[in-house]
Structures are given as C-alpha cells and as structure tokens.
Amino acid sequence: MLTTHNVADAARHSDGILRPRRFQVFTDRQFDQIDQLKRLDSEQRFAMRVVASVMPFRVNQYVLDELIDWDRVPDDPLFQLTFPQRGMLSESDFDRMADLHRRDADKAEIQALANEIRERLNPHPAGQLDLNTPMEEGRPLEGLQHKYRETVLFFPTQGQTCHAYCSFCFRWAQFVGDKALKIASNEVGMLHRYLRQHRQVTDLLVTGGDPMVMKARHLSSYLTPLLSADLEHVQSVRIGTKSLTFWPHRFVTDEDADEMLGLFERLIAGGKHVAIMAHYNHPRELSTRVAREAIRRLRDVGVEIRSQGPLLRHINDDSRAWSDLWSTQVKLGIIPYYMFVERDTGAQHYFAVPLGRAWDIYRQAMQRVSGLGRTARGPSMSAGPGKVEIQGVAEIRGEKVFVLRFIQARDADWVQRPFFAKYDPEATWLDQLKPAFGEDRFFYEDEYLAMCKGQVRPIQ
C-alpha cells in the first residue's frame, strides 16, 4: 500500500528501474526556493530563519519529496528531524536574534550573536577537543579521537558535511563554519602511523560529518592501506553515516556507487570486518524503494549494517516507533545496535527525554520485538567517562534508584560494573544524577577527575 510520503518514489520508478537522481541541496539561504514551505505561514518561516542563524540547516530534494509528510507539518517527525524549530533556542536567545532580523542587522552583528549563543550550547560534549584527542610530540593529532582503548575515531576533511543535517545533531559545531570548532584531518600518513604505533587498536571508526559524502577514491586512500601486514591488528572498519536515510542513492545510482561497494568488497576479502553504523530515527526512513535497495546492495558485498540513533522528543519518543523501527530493520537484515540518550549539547532542551521516561519507552519497545530485535542496547548516554546504560529503575532498601552500568569506558575496569543513582524524574543526563544510598560520589569519579586534570592517562 502506498503512503503519502512514498507516492513520489513509486511514480518515479513505476517501470521498475532505479535511475540516477541529481543531488540538489538547500540551506537557510534557499528557504524561499523550497516550494513545500509555502504551506507554512510567514511567522513560522521567519522563526526558521531565526533559528537557522544559530543552528546549521541543510536538506536535499529526496528528503523533501519522499520522507516528509507535508500534510502533517509542522508536527511530522521527519520535518522535525530536518527543519529548525523555534523551541530549539531559549526564548531570550530567540527574541534577541529575531530582533536583529526584524531590523535587518548586518551579517557581522548576526554572526557575533550566533557565536555567543553557540558558546553556551556546549559545542563539544564529553571532552571531544581535550580528553579525546591524542598527542604526538606535544601536539594534538587533529582529526583523531581515542577515547576507548580498542577504538580510534577518524574525521576525514573530505567528509565534513552531510547530505542533510539532523536538527538534533550532537556534532552541529562541525557545520557552523568556525574552524576552531571543527574536528578534521586530511593527513593520511598521520592516521596510519598512529594505528601502527597503537597495536591495541582493533577498530577504526570513520566519522564526520558523514564520510559517505566523500568520493570513493578519497575514502580508498584512507582505508586501502589497512590491508598491509603492519596494520593487520585493525580488524574492523566502521563507517558512521546517515546516508542510508538522507541519500541512499549513494550506494545505488551515484556515479561511483559501484566503486564504493568495490572498496568495501576488497576490504572484506582482505580479512577486514566492514560495518556501516547507520543512523536511523524513524521507521519511515526505511520505507522508500531506493533506501531498501541501498541496504540490499551493501549486504550483498558482505557489509554489516548496524543501526543507532537517539531517543528524541517531537520525533520518536514513542515505544511503537522504536519497535516498528527495530522490527523492520531485522526484516531487512540490519542489526539494531543502540538507542542513545540525546546528548547534552545544542538544542538538547528541545529534544531531550527524561531518563525515567526513556527507560519506559525502551522497555515497552523491547516487549514488542523478537529476540533478534533485542540486540539494541540502551538507553545509553555517551558521556565523558564512557557509555553509560540505564539498565532499569528499582527500589532498593526503600530508595528508588536508577540501575546503571558502563557499556564502554575510559578505563576498561569500569566496564559492566553496576552502580546506582537516586531516581530523578526530571534528569536528562548523567551529570544531573546523584549517587544513591548516601554515597558522596560514583565509584569512577575520582579517577575520571584525575584524567581530566591530566594526572593519569585516559587510555588504559
């Protein structure tokens, strides 16, 4: 049965052939060129311009035509996922920026206020620019992060954008044009040298932005050398991407789609595990024919697809959405991997779901899926000390508590150790929780504080 959002897709391919499609993108400078926005009143369009002065905006024609249900706008989840909303800024910040727009202030004045607001939005959570960046000969290795012992993150310069931007993106600071906030490198030699020197690293995660905006030949320059004997300890290559949602044509009809799949095939034939870490937020993202064909083609060459995404108010804060998402993914051969808690950055106040409610949504969704769908871990907070999972809410010795554990941590000894926090119905992040049972601090806090002060190495 055709639904409103995929009628265009079916019509375009009614003869059974998936044809190449021109990639057409719109930013806040092209709001007037997006025909669908004419459905909104002038005040709504003005509010989007105001918010887009602070938070990055980018959308493409595929998302506009085939994912957003324009009959449900502004409440449609995919519209909320991609378009700026007034509530993403505090009332005072919105009013100040709106005043500049109403009096047609110059670009420099608008930019100055935008920068001021951004500084207060925690642009780099979890120590991304300090604790996570390794050093070599006294200088930081830009574009590299090494938070956990076995895994290195690499941010290639050519991948520092996306086919569209998520309105909630925790890496929004990558896209606002401030070089001081960017994490990126095009130093191929630096990456491979670091990996050779750290033989405990088994996994390379290529991230961004979105590495899938890169040409296949550029990605190959980073990944093909991993097949050499001196890098055989790097067993897995993960690629974080939203392209399976926002531009599945990347793996189907783009001019170098076959070349990209060939690169993955060579890595797999050479003994590497290749995993696409696909960002999904709503079941509709899996509904179009081209999206399903992209999944099929990746799996046909041996790529594993794992899904992850945050729990978000206005988008997917409903257990049925998650159970439908995970069940559909299992049907298509995707492995549900993580349900994240929205990070403490950007417009978190607009999208965040309290931790207690997050646990309820996760638990109810798990009750509706088979065992194959219960591989999704969560709700998980990617916080400074590590990935902290909410395992449940319990009453112990008369006290209501969150039961927590580290899925991954800066110190491997912390992993899988349960700990407890006082139940707080309003808390949305780890730093808002207090230890249960009268304890002064959580078991890891002293060591983590020492890491932050540089007294001990963060990678054990």
Summary of the structure (lengths in Angstrom):
residues: 460
radius of gyration: 22.1
end to end distance: 53.6
largest distance: 67.6
contacts: 1500
relative contact order: 0.09
helix: 43%
strand: 19%
